[in-house]
Amino acid sequence: MEEASTLDNTFTTGIWESMWVGNMAGWHEADGNAMMWKRFPQLIADNFPDRQPHELRVFVPLCGKAKDMYLLYKMGFTVTGVEFVSQPIAEFFAENSITTQNTPMTKTDKQYTASKDGRIQIGQGDLFHYTTDNLPFPEYDVIWDRGSFEAINNEDRPRYVDLLSRLLTKQGFYFMHSTDYDLSEYRGPPLAANTDVIKKYFADMSVEFLDRESMLDEHWRAVGLTWMDALTHVMKWKTK
């Protein structure tokens, strides 16, 4: 599959911010991502049969104010998110009635907005400035990627995958939601990523296709698409 040109799809951080401020974040799902929750409980049961939610850590890149983070938190998981724009971080904690505290990380310049119990923390800033050294934890059991990979320009995807891969435990899984459409009809954003594209970038992992559902609506028809699908995949470290 051909990939969309980065020249056509440079979605600057300024535009992201203006869309949040202008209440135009149409990608936000107020009730969480249905395709995630269709599979997530069984993935946890299959991959961590002897561990409870409070023993597991979840990382959410470019998290916005995703309701999924709140649902994970209420289930007992420890959740870390990173978001460039400050507004959705403030809205996340306010809308979910979570009392917060600011938690500067020892020996780093990163500060997080966190729940009082510390089980959910969201850092603000450029995702590429976050590493195993300045995140709350050096590794995570689950990565939930809802629209993050597809927001990254093609030229940045290799270092994105390198960063996220280093955060995933050897026993963990990377759960991704992406979009697929005809590149002759539209060039993004979001950038298209089907199974072939994901396998290309996540070459060191096994890639399993899970589900495909149509997400074509009036908005996407208006930009010229005749079909647009949402896909989910799960990636795990290859076993020798």
C-alpha positions as CSV (number, residue, x, y, z in Angstrom):
1,M,0.0,0.0,0.0
2,E,1.3,3.4,-0.9
3,E,1.5,5.8,2.0
4,A,0.2,9.4,1.9
5,S,2.8,12.0,1.3
6,T,4.0,13.9,4.4
7,L,3.9,17.1,2.3
8,D,0.2,16.7,2.0
9,N,-0.3,15.8,5.6
10,T,1.8,18.0,7.9
11,F,-0.8,18.5,10.7
12,T,1.0,21.0,12.8
13,T,0.7,21.2,16.6
14,G,-0.8,24.7,16.2
15,I,-3.7,23.2,14.2
16,W,-4.2,20.5,16.8
17,E,-4.4,23.2,19.5
18,S,-6.8,25.4,17.5
19,M,-9.1,22.4,16.9
20,W,-9.3,21.7,20.7
21,V,-9.8,25.3,21.5
22,G,-12.4,25.7,18.8
23,N,-14.3,22.6,19.9
24,M,-13.6,20.9,16.6
25,A,-12.0,17.7,18.0
26,G,-14.3,15.4,16.0
27,W,-12.1,12.4,16.7
28,H,-12.9,12.5,20.4
29,E,-15.3,9.7,21.5
30,A,-17.3,10.7,24.5
31,D,-18.1,7.2,25.6
32,G,-14.8,5.6,24.7
33,N,-13.7,3.5,21.7
34,A,-16.2,0.7,21.1
35,M,-13.7,-1.3,19.0
36,M,-11.2,-1.2,21.8
37,W,-13.7,-2.5,24.5
38,K,-14.9,-5.2,22.1
39,R,-11.5,-6.9,22.4
40,F,-9.7,-5.4,25.4
41,P,-11.1,-7.6,28.3
42,Q,-10.2,-10.8,26.4
43,L,-6.7,-9.5,25.5
44,I,-6.0,-8.8,29.2
45,A,-7.3,-12.2,30.2
46,D,-5.3,-14.0,27.5
47,N,-2.0,-12.1,28.1
48,F,-2.1,-11.6,31.8
49,P,-4.1,-14.5,33.2
50,D,-2.4,-14.3,36.7
51,R,-2.4,-10.6,37.1
52,Q,-5.0,-8.1,38.3
53,P,-5.7,-4.6,36.8
54,H,-3.9,-2.9,39.7
55,E,-0.7,-4.8,38.8
56,L,-0.8,-3.5,35.2
57,R,0.3,-0.2,33.6
58,V,-1.2,1.3,30.4
59,F,0.4,4.0,28.3
60,V,-1.7,6.2,26.0
61,P,0.2,8.4,23.5
62,L,-1.4,11.6,22.2
63,C,-4.2,10.9,24.5
64,G,-6.3,14.0,24.3
65,K,-9.1,13.5,26.9
66,A,-9.9,10.0,25.9
67,K,-12.7,8.5,28.0
68,D,-10.9,5.1,27.7
69,M,-8.3,6.4,30.2
70,Y,-11.0,7.1,32.8
71,L,-12.6,3.6,32.2
72,L,-9.2,2.0,32.6
73,Y,-8.5,4.0,35.7
74,K,-11.9,3.0,37.2
75,M,-11.1,-0.7,36.5
76,G,-7.9,-0.4,38.6
77,F,-5.2,0.0,35.9
78,T,-2.4,2.5,36.4
79,V,-2.6,4.9,33.4
80,T,-0.1,7.3,31.9
81,G,-1.0,9.6,29.0
82,V,0.9,12.3,27.0
83,E,-0.8,15.1,25.2
84,F,0.6,18.2,23.5
85,V,-2.3,20.6,24.2
86,S,-3.2,21.7,27.7
87,Q,-6.9,22.1,27.2
88,P,-7.9,18.5,26.8
89,I,-5.8,17.5,29.9
90,A,-7.7,20.0,32.1
91,E,-11.0,18.9,30.6
92,F,-10.3,15.3,31.1
93,F,-9.9,15.6,34.9
94,A,-12.8,18.1,35.2
95,E,-15.3,16.1,33.1
96,N,-14.5,12.9,35.0
97,S,-14.5,14.7,38.4
98,I,-11.0,13.6,39.3
99,T,-9.2,15.7,41.9
100,T,-5.7,16.5,40.8
101,Q,-2.3,17.3,41.9
102,N,0.8,18.4,40.0
103,T,3.6,15.8,40.3
104,P,7.1,16.9,39.1
105,M,9.2,13.8,38.2
106,T,12.5,13.5,40.1
107,K,15.6,14.3,38.1
108,T,13.6,15.4,35.1
109,D,12.0,18.6,33.8
110,K,8.6,16.9,33.2
111,Q,5.5,17.7,35.2
112,Y,2.3,15.7,35.2
113,T,-1.3,16.4,36.2
114,A,-2.2,13.4,38.3
115,S,-5.1,12.0,40.3
116,K,-4.6,12.2,44.1
117,D,-3.9,8.5,44.2
118,G,-1.3,8.8,41.4
119,R,-2.8,6.0,39.4
120,I,-3.5,8.3,36.4
121,Q,-1.0,10.9,35.2
122,I,-1.0,13.0,32.0
123,G,2.1,14.8,30.9
124,Q,1.9,17.8,28.5
125,G,4.4,18.4,25.7
126,D,6.0,16.9,22.6
127,L,5.6,13.1,22.8
128,F,9.2,12.7,21.4
129,H,10.5,14.5,24.5
130,Y,9.3,11.7,26.7
131,T,11.5,8.7,27.3
132,T,12.0,5.8,29.7
133,D,13.9,8.3,31.9
134,N,11.2,10.9,32.4
135,L,7.9,9.0,32.2
136,P,6.4,7.8,35.6
137,F,7.4,4.3,34.7
138,P,10.2,3.0,32.4
139,E,7.9,0.3,30.9
140,Y,4.2,-0.4,30.3
141,D,2.3,-3.7,30.0
142,V,-0.2,-2.2,27.5
143,I,0.0,0.6,24.9
144,W,-3.4,1.8,23.7
145,D,-2.9,3.8,20.4
146,R,-6.1,5.4,19.4
147,G,-5.3,7.7,16.5
148,S,-1.7,8.5,17.6
149,F,0.2,6.5,14.9
150,E,-2.1,7.9,12.2
151,A,-1.4,11.4,13.3
152,I,2.4,11.0,13.0
153,N,4.0,12.1,9.7
154,N,5.6,9.3,7.7
155,E,9.0,10.8,8.2
156,D,8.6,10.6,11.9
157,R,7.1,7.1,12.1
158,P,10.3,5.1,12.5
159,R,11.4,7.1,15.6
160,Y,7.8,7.0,16.9
161,V,7.8,3.2,16.7
162,D,11.2,3.1,18.3
163,L,10.1,5.2,21.2
164,L,6.8,3.3,21.8
165,S,8.5,-0.1,21.4
166,R,11.0,0.7,24.1
167,L,8.2,1.4,26.5
168,L,6.5,-2.0,26.0
169,T,7.3,-4.8,28.4
170,K,8.4,-8.1,26.7
171,Q,5.2,-9.7,27.9
172,G,3.0,-6.8,27.0
173,F,0.8,-6.0,24.0
174,Y,0.4,-2.9,21.8
175,F,-3.3,-2.3,20.8
176,M,-3.8,0.0,17.8
177,H,-6.9,1.6,16.2
178,S,-6.2,3.0,12.7
179,T,-8.0,4.1,9.6
180,D,-7.9,2.8,6.0
181,Y,-9.2,4.5,2.8
182,D,-8.5,5.0,-0.9
183,L,-5.4,7.2,-1.2
184,S,-6.5,8.3,-4.6
185,E,-9.6,9.9,-3.0
186,Y,-8.0,11.6,0.0
187,R,-4.5,12.0,1.5
188,G,-5.3,12.6,5.1
189,P,-5.2,13.5,8.0
190,P,-5.6,11.0,9.5
191,L,-2.9,9.1,7.7
192,A,-4.1,5.8,6.4
193,A,-2.5,2.6,8.0
194,N,-3.7,-0.8,7.0
195,T,-2.1,-4.2,8.0
196,D,0.7,-3.9,5.4
197,V,1.7,-0.5,6.6
198,I,1.6,-1.5,10.3
199,K,3.7,-4.6,9.5
200,K,6.2,-2.4,7.7
201,Y,6.9,-0.2,10.8
202,F,6.4,-2.8,13.5
203,A,8.7,-5.4,11.8
204,D,10.2,-6.6,15.1
205,M,6.7,-7.5,16.4
206,S,4.0,-10.0,15.4
207,V,1.0,-8.1,14.0
208,E,-2.4,-9.6,14.3
209,F,-5.4,-8.0,12.5
210,L,-8.5,-8.0,14.7
211,D,-11.4,-6.1,13.3
212,R,-12.6,-3.8,10.5
213,E,-15.7,-1.6,10.7
214,S,-16.9,1.1,8.3
215,M,-16.6,4.7,9.7
216,L,-17.8,6.5,6.6
217,D,-20.1,9.4,7.4
218,E,-21.3,12.6,5.9
219,H,-18.1,14.4,6.9
220,W,-15.8,11.9,5.1
221,R,-18.1,11.7,2.1
222,A,-17.8,15.5,1.8
223,V,-14.0,15.3,1.5
224,G,-14.4,12.8,-1.4
225,L,-14.2,9.3,0.2
226,T,-16.4,6.5,-1.0
227,W,-15.2,4.2,1.8
228,M,-13.3,4.6,5.1
229,D,-12.8,1.8,7.6
230,A,-11.6,1.7,11.2
231,L,-9.2,-1.2,12.0
232,T,-7.8,-2.7,15.1
233,H,-4.5,-4.7,15.4
234,V,-2.6,-6.1,18.3
235,M,1.2,-6.2,18.3
236,K,3.4,-8.3,20.5
237,W,7.1,-9.0,20.7
238,K,8.1,-12.0,18.6
239,T,9.0,-15.1,20.6
240,K,12.1,-17.0,19.6
